[in-house]
């Protein structure tokens, strides 16, 4: 079998998740493979996000060129974090030469935003890992809805200090509300929100209104610390102004806000005017009825 066919077979085995076959071909034909061939396999793994432990073990610990390619080992570990190769990451972290903080702690970030909770826990349990930049990992884990990763980061003392010192919980809350499926994460963040950041909850409510997150809006309004009338009814103004975007409707969010006694009449007239310009008749009707509740003798804004 010539070199070209060997390499093609190895790449195909990796792409099809045939880990044992790929490792077997690498070992069997090692005399035919050059350093450039091994580097080509590493590039191929990166291209397809495949990091099978058998192939990684051979490349970095059994290959004749293993001493020449050690500089790529930590990068392979980092990309394994992104793609969920828990066993491969564990295997490489057992090597004292592997740097879990490579590329300014990007391994922890990739594991967090990809929702690979076992790898996030593994990295935080490694005493070499520096979670001083965990606030960014935390924010985007919340944004993408990775509840277990959020819990793990909150539970780690070192990561929590980094998160808390940079208003990370409030920042994560403002991102998490953009996804209506993040109700559990929003509840968790509200439980941990420090007193100094309470005033930022109202901004989170406005964001939730902007992204049509009805369930999240409901959760936020259940929190007595939220002021839905803050900044001249900004949450309400945001909700009705978004009604003309695409085919989506924010009427239910508007209705939920108007059902809250804390929403004040200030700004309702201008809200009706803008809703009329947007030809959003359902919202106009809702706002008119609310205005009449404040002033029964008013029939037009």
C-alpha positions in Angstrom: 0.0 0.0 0.0 1.5 3.3 -1.0 1.7 6.4 1.2 -1.2 8.1 -0.5 -3.6 5.2 0.1 -2.4 4.8 3.7 -3.2 8.5 4.4 -6.5 8.4 2.7 -7.5 5.3 4.7 -6.4 6.9 8.0 -8.4 10.1 7.3 -11.5 8.1 6.3 -11.3 6.0 9.5 -11.1 9.2 11.6 -14.0 10.8 9.8 -16.1 7.7 10.3 -15.2 7.5 14.0 -13.4 4.2 13.4 -10.9 5.0 16.1 -9.3 1.5 16.5 -8.8 1.2 12.7 -7.2 4.6 12.4 -4.8 3.9 15.3 -4.0 0.4 13.8 -3.2 1.9 10.4 -0.9 4.5 12.0 1.0 1.9 13.9 1.2 -0.6 11.0 2.5 1.8 8.5 4.6 4.0 10.7 7.7 3.3 8.6 6.0 4.9 5.6 4.7 8.0 7.4 6.7 11.2 7.5 6.5 14.0 10.0 4.4 16.0 7.4 2.0 13.0 7.3 1.5 13.1 11.1 1.0 16.9 11.0 -1.5 16.3 8.2 -3.4 13.9 10.4 -3.5 16.6 13.2 -4.8 19.1 10.7 -7.4 16.7 9.5 -8.6 16.0 13.1 -9.0 19.8 13.5 -10.9 20.2 10.3 -13.5 17.6 11.2 -13.5 18.1 15.0 -12.5 14.5 15.6 -10.0 13.7 18.4 -10.2 9.9 19.1 -8.0 8.9 22.0 -6.3 6.0 20.2 -5.0 8.3 17.4 -4.0 11.0 19.8 -2.1 8.5 22.0 -0.2 7.2 19.0 0.7 10.7 17.6 2.0 12.2 20.8 3.4 9.2 22.7 4.2 6.4 20.2 5.0 8.1 16.9 8.7 8.4 15.8 8.1 12.1 15.5 6.4 12.6 18.9 9.2 14.8 20.2 9.0 17.1 17.2 5.2 17.8 17.6 4.8 18.3 21.3 4.0 22.0 20.7 0.6 21.0 19.2 -0.4 18.8 22.2 -2.0 21.5 24.3 -3.9 22.8 21.2 -5.3 19.3 20.5 -6.4 19.2 24.2 -8.1 22.6 23.8 -10.0 21.6 20.6 -10.9 18.3 22.2 -12.7 20.4 24.9 -14.7 22.1 22.2 -15.8 18.9 20.5 -16.6 16.9 23.7 -13.8 14.3 23.6 -13.8 13.8 27.4 -11.5 10.8 27.4 -9.0 12.4 25.1 -8.9 15.6 27.2 -8.5 13.6 30.4 -5.7 11.6 28.9 -3.8 14.7 27.7 -4.4 16.6 31.0 -2.6 13.7 32.8 0.5 14.8 31.0 2.3 17.5 33.0 3.5 19.1 29.8 -0.1 19.8 28.6 -1.1 23.4 29.4 -4.8 23.7 30.4 -4.4 27.5 30.2 -3.3 27.6 26.5 -4.4 30.6 24.5 -5.4 32.5 27.6 -7.7 29.9 29.1 -9.5 29.2 25.9 -9.9 25.5 26.7 -12.3 26.3 29.6 -14.2 28.8 27.4 -14.7 26.3 24.5 -15.9 23.6 26.9 -18.3 26.1 28.5 -19.8 27.5 25.4 -20.1 24.0 23.8 -22.0 22.7 26.9 -19.4 20.0 27.7 -20.0 20.0 31.4 -17.8 17.0 32.3 -14.8 18.7 30.7 -15.6 22.0 32.4 -15.5 20.2 35.7 -12.4 18.3 34.8 -10.6 21.6 33.9 -11.6 23.3 37.1 -10.5 20.3 39.2 -7.0 20.6 37.6 -4.9 22.8 40.0 -3.0 24.2 37.0 -6.1 25.8 35.5 -6.4 29.5 36.0 -10.2 30.5 36.0 -9.5 34.2 36.4 -11.2 34.8 33.0 -14.2 32.6 33.9 -16.6 35.5 33.7 -16.6 35.3 29.9 -17.0 31.5 30.0 -19.9 31.9 32.4 -21.7 34.5 30.4 -21.7 32.5 27.2 -22.6 29.2 28.9 -25.7 31.0 30.2 -26.4 32.6 26.8 -26.3 29.2 25.0 -28.4 27.5 27.7 -25.9 25.2 29.2 -27.4 24.9 32.7 -24.9 22.2 34.0 -21.9 24.3 32.9 -23.4 27.4 34.7 -23.9 25.4 37.9 -20.4 24.0 37.8 -18.9 27.5 37.3 -21.0 28.9 40.1 -19.9 26.1 42.5 -16.2 26.5 41.9 -14.8 29.0 44.4 -12.1 30.4 42.2 -14.3 30.8 39.2 -17.1 32.3 41.3 -14.7 35.0 42.6 -13.8 35.9 39.1 -17.5 36.0 38.0 -18.7 38.0 41.0 -15.9 40.6 40.9 -16.8 41.6 37.3 -20.6 41.7 37.7 -20.6 38.5 35.7 -24.0 37.2 37.1 -25.8 40.3 36.0 -24.1 40.3 32.6 -24.9 36.6 32.2 -28.6 37.3 33.1 -28.8 40.0 30.4 -27.5 37.5 27.8 -29.6 34.5 29.0 -32.9 36.2 28.7 -32.5 36.4 24.9 -33.5 32.7 24.8 -37.0 31.8 26.0 -35.7 28.3 26.7 -33.3 29.6 29.4 -36.0 29.8 32.2 -34.1 27.5 34.5 -30.9 29.4 34.0 -32.6 32.8 34.6 -34.1 31.4 37.9 -30.6 30.2 39.0 -29.0 33.6 38.1 -31.6 35.5 40.0 -30.9 33.3 43.1 -27.2 34.2 43.0 -27.5 37.9 41.9 -25.6 40.0 44.4 -27.4 43.0 46.0 -25.2 45.5 44.3 -26.5 44.4 40.9 -30.2 44.4 41.6 -30.8 47.5 39.7 -29.6 45.7 36.5 -32.5 43.3 36.6 -34.7 45.8 34.9 -32.3 45.9 31.9 -32.6 42.1 31.7 -36.4 42.5 31.5 -36.0 44.9 28.6 -33.8 42.5 26.8 -36.3 39.7 27.4 -39.0 41.8 25.8 -36.8 42.6 22.9 -36.3 38.9 22.2 -39.9 37.8 22.6 -39.0 35.7 25.6 -42.5 35.4 27.2 -41.6 32.7 29.8 -38.5 34.6 30.8 -40.5 37.8 31.2 -42.9 36.0 33.4 -40.1 34.7 35.6 -38.5 38.2 35.9 -41.9 39.8 36.8 -42.3 37.3 39.6 -39.2 38.8 41.2 -40.2 41.7 43.5 -36.8 43.3 42.8 -37.8 44.0 39.2 -39.3 47.4 38.3 -41.1 46.9 35.0 -41.8 50.7 34.8 -38.1 51.6 35.0 -36.8 54.2 32.5 -40.2 55.4 31.5 -41.6 52.0 30.8 -38.7 50.9 28.7 -39.6 47.3 28.8 -43.1 48.0 27.6 -41.8 50.4 24.9 -39.4 47.7 23.7 -42.1 45.1 23.6 -44.5 47.0 21.4 -41.8 48.4 19.2 -40.6 44.9 18.2 -44.0 43.8 17.0 -43.3 44.5 13.3 -40.1 42.5 13.1 -40.6 39.6 10.7 -43.6 37.4 11.3 -43.1 37.3 15.0 -45.6 38.8 17.5 -44.9 40.3 20.9 -48.5 40.8 21.8 -48.4 38.2 24.6 -45.4 39.9 26.1 -47.2 43.3 26.0 -50.3 41.7 27.6 -48.1 40.2 30.4 -46.5 43.5 31.1 -49.8 45.4 31.2 -51.2 42.8 33.6 -48.6 43.9 36.2 -49.8 46.6 38.5 -46.3 48.1 38.6 -46.5 49.2 35.0 -47.5 52.8 35.1 -49.6 54.8 32.6 -46.8 57.2 31.8 -45.8 56.6 28.2 -48.9 54.7 27.2 -50.2 57.4 24.9 -46.9 57.5 22.9 -46.9 53.8 22.9 -50.3 53.8 21.2 -49.1 56.3 18.6 -46.1 54.2 17.7 -48.1 51.0 17.6 -50.6 52.6 15.3 -47.8 53.7 12.9 -46.6 50.1 12.9 -50.2 49.0 12.1 -50.1 46.6 15.1 -53.8 46.7 15.8 -53.8 44.0 18.5 -51.2 46.0 20.6 -53.2 49.2 20.0 -56.3 47.6 21.4 -54.4 46.3 24.5 -52.8 49.7 25.2 -56.1 51.6 24.7 -57.9 49.4 27.2 -55.1 49.8 29.7 -55.2 53.6 29.3 -58.9 53.6 29.8 -58.4 51.7 33.1 -56.3 54.6 34.3 -58.8 57.2 33.0 -62.3 55.8 32.3 -63.3 59.1 30.6 -60.5 58.9 28.1 -61.5 57.3 24.8 -58.6 58.4 22.6 -55.0 58.8 23.6 
